[in-house]
Amino acid sequence: MPIHTLIADDEPAARHRLRRLARQEPDLDIIAECADGATAVEQIRALQPELAIVDVHMPRLDGLAVAEAAHALESPPLFIFVTAFAEHAMKAFRVAALDYLLKPVEPEQFARAIQRARTTLAQQSSAAMGDKLSALLAELGRDGGAAGAVRAAAAGATGGFLERIPVRHDDRVTYVRSRDVDYFEATGNYVRLHVGKQVLQVRQTMAALEHELDPDQFVRIHRQTIVNLDRVREVQPWFAGDFIVLLQDGTDLRISRTYREKFDAAMSRGRR
């Protein structure tokens, strides 16, 4: 299956380099090239690519704004950001970037990012097929079987907050204990579960997930991030009134001003 891909960079030489690297990946199909962010948003809406490789610095709209606009779509693409400045990497991941590439982009670096895209797209396809199967079971009146078992197991013995999260792998379902997840990260119509060095993915909205998790254990700190409070090591000031949460493993996550008060209240309850 080809990966329909959009490239956006205001520098012609940079677009040429990305195009040349893309030719080394037989399943990449470049369906659009854009020289500014506004055009990139228009093309993403019109063409619905699976992957967008976007420069951070562009006229009219920068790459981060392009990603923010695209994530409002029903099926946003995966984003790989290209930047000449390493400090932009943190901002890139805060808008659910799949990866970022430092200019000048090296072939090995590009190939690794594309392989991550392949893996993620395959996981999304598997999850979508699982959703279709559940819908079919429900339509046939068999929801109390396979699909019902998944929900029952996820709810836990108490029937309260979500204790185990079902993760589909092709035709299998495995369960991850909620308390083992370091943080949850939204990416389009999916949520990534960061469990140590492992990253899993489920089809779920952040709003629905937030209501199912224990608020004494998990708190939303950004539109795209829910953190396990047991993993929080310290908080540091960042830019424009925002703060950074440092986790026990060194991961840094941004707290937006919208969620700062909620985070402070959760931490001050003294239950961690």
C-alpha positions as CSV (number, residue, x, y, z in Angstrom):
1,M,0.0,0.0,0.0
2,P,1.4,3.4,-1.0
3,I,1.8,6.0,1.8
4,H,0.3,9.2,0.3
5,T,2.7,12.0,1.4
6,L,2.8,15.7,1.5
7,I,6.0,17.8,1.6
8,A,6.0,21.4,2.8
9,D,9.1,23.6,3.0
10,D,9.6,27.2,1.8
11,E,13.1,26.4,0.6
12,P,13.2,24.8,-2.9
13,A,16.5,23.1,-2.2
14,A,15.1,21.6,1.0
15,R,12.0,20.3,-0.9
16,H,14.3,18.8,-3.6
17,R,16.3,17.0,-0.9
18,L,13.2,15.6,0.7
19,R,11.9,14.5,-2.6
20,R,15.2,12.8,-3.5
21,L,15.2,11.0,-0.2
22,A,11.6,9.9,-0.6
23,R,12.4,8.3,-3.9
24,Q,14.6,5.8,-1.9
25,E,11.4,4.6,-0.1
26,P,9.4,2.7,-2.7
27,D,6.1,3.0,-0.8
28,L,6.2,6.8,-0.4
29,D,3.9,8.5,-3.0
30,I,4.5,12.3,-3.0
31,I,1.1,13.7,-3.9
32,A,1.8,17.4,-3.0
33,E,4.6,19.9,-2.5
34,C,3.9,23.2,-0.7
35,A,6.0,26.3,-0.1
36,D,4.0,27.7,2.8
37,G,1.9,26.6,5.7
38,A,-1.5,27.9,4.5
39,T,-1.2,26.0,1.2
40,A,-0.1,22.9,3.2
41,V,-3.3,23.0,5.2
42,E,-5.4,23.5,2.1
43,Q,-3.8,20.5,0.4
44,I,-4.1,18.3,3.5
45,R,-7.8,19.0,3.6
46,A,-8.2,18.4,-0.1
47,L,-6.0,15.3,-0.6
48,Q,-6.0,13.7,2.8
49,P,-2.5,12.3,2.8
50,E,-1.4,9.7,5.4
51,L,1.9,11.4,6.0
52,A,3.0,15.1,6.1
53,I,6.7,16.0,6.2
54,V,6.7,19.7,7.2
55,D,9.3,22.4,7.9
56,V,8.8,24.1,11.2
57,H,9.6,27.6,9.8
58,M,7.4,28.6,6.9
59,P,5.6,31.8,5.8
60,R,1.9,32.4,6.4
61,L,1.6,29.5,8.8
62,D,4.5,27.6,10.5
63,G,4.7,23.9,10.6
64,L,3.3,23.6,14.1
65,A,0.3,25.6,13.2
66,V,-0.3,23.4,10.2
67,A,-0.3,20.4,12.5
68,E,-2.7,22.0,14.9
69,A,-5.1,22.8,12.0
70,A,-4.8,19.3,10.5
71,H,-5.5,17.6,13.9
72,A,-9.0,19.1,13.8
73,L,-9.8,16.9,10.7
74,E,-11.5,13.6,11.0
75,S,-8.4,11.7,9.6
76,P,-5.3,13.9,10.1
77,P,-2.0,12.7,8.6
78,L,1.0,11.7,10.7
79,F,3.5,14.5,11.0
80,I,7.3,14.5,10.6
81,F,8.8,17.9,11.3
82,V,11.9,19.2,9.6
83,T,13.9,21.9,11.4
84,A,17.3,23.4,11.5
85,F,17.0,24.0,15.3
86,A,17.1,21.2,17.8
87,E,15.3,23.3,20.4
88,H,12.1,23.0,18.2
89,A,12.0,19.3,18.7
90,M,10.2,19.6,22.1
91,K,7.5,21.8,20.6
92,A,7.1,19.4,17.7
93,F,6.3,16.5,20.0
94,R,3.8,18.6,21.9
95,V,1.7,18.7,18.8
96,A,1.8,14.9,18.5
97,A,4.6,14.7,15.9
98,L,5.6,11.3,14.9
99,D,9.2,12.3,14.5
100,Y,11.5,15.3,13.7
101,L,14.4,15.6,11.4
102,L,17.3,18.0,11.8
103,K,18.5,19.8,8.7
104,P,20.4,18.8,6.6
105,V,18.4,15.6,6.7
106,E,20.6,12.6,6.4
107,P,19.4,9.4,4.5
108,E,19.6,7.2,7.6
109,Q,17.6,9.7,9.7
110,F,15.0,10.0,7.0
111,A,14.7,6.2,6.6
112,R,14.2,5.7,10.4
113,A,11.4,8.2,10.5
114,I,9.7,6.7,7.5
115,Q,9.9,3.2,9.1
116,R,8.2,4.7,12.2
117,A,5.5,6.0,9.9
118,R,5.0,2.6,8.4
119,T,4.7,0.9,11.8
120,T,2.2,3.5,13.1
121,L,0.0,3.4,10.0
122,A,0.0,-0.4,10.2
123,Q,-1.2,-0.2,13.9
124,Q,-3.9,2.3,12.9
125,S,-5.1,0.0,10.2
126,S,-5.2,-2.9,12.6
127,A,-7.2,-0.9,15.1
128,A,-9.6,0.3,12.5
129,M,-10.2,-3.3,11.4
130,G,-10.8,-4.3,15.0
131,D,-13.4,-1.5,15.3
132,K,-15.2,-2.8,12.2
133,L,-15.2,-6.3,13.7
134,S,-16.8,-5.0,17.0
135,A,-19.4,-3.1,15.1
136,L,-20.2,-6.2,13.0
137,L,-20.5,-8.3,16.2
138,A,-22.9,-5.8,17.7
139,E,-25.0,-5.7,14.5
140,L,-25.3,-9.5,14.6
141,G,-26.4,-9.5,18.2
142,R,-23.1,-11.0,19.4
143,D,-21.8,-8.0,21.3
144,G,-22.1,-9.8,24.6
145,G,-19.3,-12.2,23.3
146,A,-16.1,-10.9,21.9
147,A,-16.7,-7.1,22.0
148,G,-18.5,-7.3,25.3
149,A,-15.7,-9.3,26.9
150,V,-13.2,-6.6,25.9
151,R,-15.2,-3.9,27.6
152,A,-15.9,-6.0,30.7
153,A,-12.2,-6.8,31.1
154,A,-11.2,-3.2,30.7
155,A,-13.6,-2.0,33.4
156,G,-12.0,-4.1,36.1
157,A,-13.5,-6.0,38.9
158,T,-14.8,-2.9,40.7
159,G,-16.7,-1.6,37.7
160,G,-15.2,1.9,38.5
161,F,-12.2,3.6,36.8
162,L,-10.4,2.0,33.9
163,E,-8.0,-0.6,35.3
164,R,-6.9,-2.4,32.2
165,I,-6.7,-1.0,28.7
166,P,-7.4,-3.4,25.7
167,V,-4.8,-3.0,22.9
168,R,-5.5,-4.8,19.6
169,H,-2.7,-6.5,17.7
170,D,-4.2,-7.9,14.4
171,D,-6.6,-10.6,15.7
172,R,-5.4,-10.5,19.3
173,V,-6.2,-8.3,22.3
174,T,-3.7,-7.7,25.1
175,Y,-4.3,-5.7,28.2
176,V,-2.2,-3.0,29.8
177,R,-2.7,-2.0,33.4
178,S,-3.5,1.7,33.5
179,R,-1.1,2.4,36.4
180,D,1.8,1.1,34.3
181,V,1.3,3.8,31.7
182,D,3.6,6.8,32.1
183,Y,1.5,9.1,30.0
184,F,-1.0,9.2,27.2
185,E,-0.5,11.2,24.1
186,A,-3.2,12.1,21.5
187,T,-2.5,11.6,17.8
188,G,-5.4,12.2,15.5
189,N,-8.2,9.7,16.3
190,Y,-5.8,7.5,18.4
191,V,-4.1,7.7,21.7
192,R,-0.5,6.5,22.3
193,L,0.3,4.7,25.6
194,H,3.8,5.3,26.7
195,V,4.7,2.4,28.9
196,G,8.4,2.5,29.8
197,K,10.3,2.3,26.4
198,Q,7.2,0.7,24.8
199,V,4.7,2.8,22.8
200,L,1.3,1.2,22.1
201,Q,-1.7,2.7,20.4
202,V,-5.5,2.5,20.8
203,R,-8.4,4.1,18.9
204,Q,-9.8,6.4,21.6
205,T,-10.4,10.1,22.2
206,M,-8.6,11.9,25.0
207,A,-11.9,13.3,26.3
208,A,-13.4,9.8,26.7
209,L,-10.2,8.4,28.2
210,E,-9.9,11.2,30.7
211,H,-13.3,10.4,32.1
212,E,-12.5,6.7,32.4
213,L,-9.2,7.2,34.3
214,D,-8.8,7.7,38.1
215,P,-8.4,11.5,38.6
216,D,-6.2,10.8,41.7
217,Q,-3.8,8.9,39.5
218,F,-4.0,10.6,36.1
219,V,-4.4,14.3,35.2
220,R,-4.6,16.1,31.9
221,I,-1.9,18.6,31.4
222,H,-2.3,19.5,27.8
223,R,-5.0,19.1,25.1
224,Q,-2.9,16.1,23.9
225,T,-1.4,14.8,27.1
226,I,-2.6,12.9,30.2
227,V,0.2,12.1,32.7
228,N,0.5,9.5,35.5
229,L,1.1,11.5,38.6
230,D,3.2,8.8,40.1
231,R,5.8,9.4,37.3
232,V,6.2,13.1,38.0
233,R,9.6,14.1,39.3
234,E,9.6,17.9,39.1
235,V,8.1,20.9,37.4
236,Q,10.1,23.7,35.6
237,P,9.1,27.0,34.1
238,W,9.1,27.1,30.3
239,F,7.9,29.8,27.8
240,A,4.8,32.2,27.8
241,G,3.6,31.1,31.2
242,D,3.7,27.4,30.4
243,F,5.6,24.8,32.5
244,I,7.4,21.6,31.8
245,V,6.8,18.3,33.8
246,L,9.9,16.1,34.1
247,L,9.1,12.4,34.6
248,Q,11.2,9.9,36.5
249,D,12.8,8.6,33.2
250,G,13.7,12.1,32.1
251,T,10.8,12.6,29.7
252,D,9.6,16.2,29.6
253,L,6.0,17.1,28.9
254,R,4.5,20.6,28.6
255,I,1.7,21.8,30.9
256,S,-0.4,24.4,29.2
257,R,-1.9,27.2,31.2
258,T,-5.4,25.9,30.6
259,Y,-4.6,22.8,32.7
260,R,-2.0,24.2,35.2
261,E,-4.5,24.8,38.0
262,K,-6.0,21.3,37.6
263,F,-2.5,19.8,37.7
264,D,-1.5,21.8,40.8
265,A,-4.7,20.7,42.6
266,A,-4.1,17.0,41.8
267,M,-0.5,17.2,43.0
268,S,-1.4,19.1,46.2
269,R,-3.8,16.4,47.4
270,G,-0.8,14.6,48.9
271,R,-1.9,11.2,47.6
272,R,1.1,10.6,45.4
